[in-house]
């Protein structure tokens, strides 16, 4: 399942036979497609092609960067990342996250704020999708848990039970999965097996 998220890293490995180096939030073949610091926080930009880069540079007030032959293509920007990134960092630190999101959004440049966990769980979208659920645990009372991210019209998933107590479902699991009856479970418990 999760291995499918290795798209670029797998491609690099399959074509070169070498494990790609760790890059943090940098993209291996697209630049800028990464996280930057703004005046009051961090944002991510996804400038995924050359025309977006031209638009990105116009929004930054630096169309000269798009005209620089080193930065005219994705490959060129990746090759000259060390020259381009410090310039972008300096410019992006000059305005707030909200200001950049508004400017980039108006220009059609994919971007987003990097949020802390508290901000994520207070987000109207997260709350509207019921991704924060409050359940009553028999020992500790109300507990918050994450909701089910899958929202299907015919089979809407739900989180309706709190985390179980230690051993709460042991007999049920042994009966359903191993076919053990109640007497056998009591014997296992008496003998200290469970």
C-alpha positions in Angstrom: 0.0 0.0 0.0 2.3 2.8 1.2 5.1 1.7 -1.1 3.1 3.3 -4.0 3.9 6.7 -2.5 7.6 6.2 -3.4 6.8 7.2 -7.0 9.9 9.4 -7.6 12.2 7.6 -5.3 11.3 4.2 -6.9 11.8 5.7 -10.3 15.2 6.9 -9.4 16.1 3.6 -7.8 14.8 1.5 -10.8 16.6 3.6 -13.4 19.9 4.0 -11.5 20.1 1.1 -9.2 21.0 3.5 -6.4 19.0 4.5 -3.3 18.1 8.2 -3.6 19.6 10.4 -0.9 17.3 11.9 1.7 16.1 15.4 0.7 13.7 16.4 3.5 10.9 18.5 1.9 12.7 19.0 -1.4 11.4 17.3 -4.5 14.0 15.3 -6.4 12.9 16.5 -9.9 10.9 19.7 -9.6 12.0 23.0 -8.1 10.5 24.9 -6.3 8.2 22.3 -5.0 9.0 22.5 -1.3 8.5 24.2 2.1 9.7 27.8 2.6 9.7 30.1 5.6 7.6 33.2 5.4 7.6 36.2 7.8 5.3 34.5 10.3 5.4 30.8 9.6 5.9 28.3 6.8 4.2 27.5 3.5 4.6 24.9 0.8 4.6 25.8 -2.9 4.1 23.3 -5.8 5.5 25.0 -8.8 5.2 21.9 -11.0 6.0 23.2 -14.5 7.8 26.0 -16.4 4.7 28.2 -17.0 3.9 28.0 -13.3 7.5 29.1 -12.5 7.1 32.1 -14.8 3.9 33.1 -13.0 5.5 32.4 -9.6 8.4 34.7 -10.4 5.9 37.4 -11.5 4.1 37.1 -8.1 7.5 37.4 -6.4 8.2 40.5 -8.3 11.2 38.8 -9.9 10.4 38.0 -13.5 14.2 38.1 -14.1 14.5 34.7 -12.4 12.3 33.1 -15.0 14.3 34.7 -17.7 17.6 33.4 -16.3 18.6 30.5 -18.6 19.8 28.4 -15.6 16.2 28.4 -14.2 14.2 28.1 -17.4 13.4 24.4 -17.0 12.6 22.0 -14.1 15.9 20.2 -14.8 17.8 23.5 -14.8 16.2 24.7 -11.6 17.0 21.4 -9.9 20.6 21.5 -11.2 21.0 25.1 -10.0 18.9 24.7 -6.8 21.8 25.9 -4.6 21.8 29.2 -6.6 18.0 29.7 -6.7 16.9 28.6 -3.3 18.6 31.3 -1.2 17.0 34.0 -3.4 13.6 32.5 -3.1 14.0 32.1 0.7 14.9 35.7 1.1 11.9 36.9 -0.9 9.4 34.6 0.8 10.5 35.7 4.3 9.4 39.2 3.4 5.6 38.6 3.7 3.2 36.7 5.9 1.9 33.2 5.0 -1.6 34.6 4.5 -0.3 37.3 2.1 1.6 34.7 0.0 -1.3 32.3 0.0 -3.6 35.0 -1.3 -1.1 36.1 -4.0 -0.2 32.6 -5.1 -3.9 31.5 -5.0 -5.0 34.4 -7.2 -2.2 33.4 -9.7 -3.2 29.7 -9.7 0.0 28.6 -8.0 -0.6 25.5 -5.8 0.4 26.4 -2.2 -0.6 25.8 1.4 0.2 26.9 4.9 2.2 24.5 7.1 0.0 24.1 10.2 0.7 22.8 13.7 -1.3 19.9 15.1 -3.6 22.3 17.1 -4.3 24.4 13.9 -5.1 21.2 12.0 -7.6 19.9 14.5 -9.3 23.4 14.7 -9.6 23.6 10.9 -13.2 24.1 9.7 -12.6 21.5 7.0 -11.3 18.9 9.5 -14.3 19.6 11.8 -16.8 19.5 8.9 -15.4 16.1 7.8 -15.8 14.8 11.4 -12.2 14.0 11.7 -12.3 14.8 15.4 -14.6 12.5 17.4 -15.3 12.5 21.1 -16.1 9.1 22.6 -16.7 8.1 26.2 -14.1 5.7 27.6 -15.3 3.5 30.5 -12.4 4.4 32.7 -11.2 7.9 31.7 -14.4 9.5 30.4 -14.5 11.6 27.2 -11.6 11.1 24.9 -10.9 12.6 21.5 -9.9 10.4 18.6 -9.4 10.9 14.9 -12.4 10.1 12.7 -12.5 7.8 9.6 -11.1 9.7 6.6 -13.2 7.6 4.2 -16.6 9.2 3.6 -18.5 6.9 1.2 -22.2 7.7 0.5 -23.4 4.1 0.8 -21.1 2.9 3.5 -19.9 5.8 5.6 -17.2 4.7 7.9 -17.5 5.7 11.5 -15.5 5.7 14.7 -18.1 4.8 17.4 -16.2 3.0 20.1 -13.4 4.3 22.4 -10.1 2.5 22.6 -10.6 -0.8 24.4 -9.5 -1.7 27.9 -6.6 -4.2 28.1 -8.0 -7.6 27.3 -11.5 -6.3 26.8 -12.0 -8.3 23.6 -9.8 -11.3 24.3 -12.6 -13.9 24.5 -14.4 -12.5 21.4 -11.1 -12.6 19.4 -10.3 -16.1 20.5 -13.8 -17.3 19.7 -14.2 -15.6 16.3 -10.6 -16.1 15.0 -9.6 -19.4 16.6 -13.0 -21.0 17.3 -12.4 -21.4 21.0 -15.4 -21.8 23.3 -16.0 -20.0 26.6 -14.9 -22.9 28.7 -11.5 -23.1 26.8 -11.0 -19.4 27.3 -11.7 -19.7 31.0 -9.2 -22.5 31.2 -6.5 -20.4 29.4 -7.2 -17.6 31.8 -7.1 -19.9 34.9 -3.7 -21.3 33.7 -2.3 -17.8 33.2 -2.0 -18.1 29.4 -4.2 -15.1 28.8 
